[in-house]
Amino acid sequence: MSLYHVSQIYNDIKSTIRLSEGVLYLSIKDENNSEVSLSFNPKQARILGEYLQVAGEEQEKSGYNTDYYGNIDVDYEFANDNIEIPF
């Protein structure tokens, strides 16, 4: 087990989501090329995504000005090109 702590809040980050053989791979890289890579099974990814969405919506309600923070770009690599991204 390892512990890695980094605060990306002020950095622009680049993220890649890749699906392969029942595993979701998530890579997050910042402007300084610090990179974190994680892998999830489908259930873990879905539950984490749901809770991240709820947490993000709550923070937006509190009125924080997001202009002070970094941005995020997300690329995806899906073996099935028929997957629809809803946004």
N, C-alpha and C positions, 0 to 999 in steps of 0.2 A: 504494500500500500504506500502511496506517496501523497504529499500535499503540495499543491501549487497554488499560490495566491497572486493574482494580478488584477489591477483595477483598470478596465478598458473604457471606462465611462467617458473620458475626454478624448480618446483616440478614435480615428476612423478605422474601422475593422472590416476585414474581408472574410467571409465565411463560405464554406463549401459543404453542401449536404450531398452525400452519395449513398445510394441504395444498392446493395449487392447481396444476393443469396440470404435474404432474411435479416440482414444487419443494416442499421443506419449509422453511417460514419459522419461525424461532424467535426470540421476543422475550422478554427478561428485564428486569424493572424492579424497582428496590428501593424502600424506604420514602421515599427522598429524590427519587424520580422520575428517577434516573439510569437510562438504558435502553441496552441493547445488543441489536441485531437482527442475525441471521445468516440466511443461506439455504444450503441443501444440496441436492444431488441425492440420489435415493433411496439409492444405494450409500454415499455419504459419511455420510448420516444413520444408516444401519444400522450401519456399522462404528464410528462415534463412539459410538453408543448401547451397543454391545457392550463397548467398552473402558471406558466410564464405569461400566457395571455391574460389571465385574471390579474396577476401581479402588475403587469404593464398597464392595464386599464385602470387599476386603482391609483397608480402613480400619476397617470394623466389627469384623473379627476382632481388630484390635489393641487394642480395648477403650476407644476414645475415648468420653467421655460426651457424647452429642449434645445434652443439655439446655442446654449453654452456647452453642449455635449457633442461627442463625436457621432458619426454616421455609420451605417452598416450596409454593405453590399453582400447579397447572398447569391451564389451560383449553385446549381444543382446538377447532379449527374445521375439520371435514372436510366436503368436498362430498358424500361418500358417507356417509349416516347409518347404514349397515349395518356400519360398522367396529366391531369389538368391542375394547374396552379390557380387557386381561386382569387388571386390578387395580382 
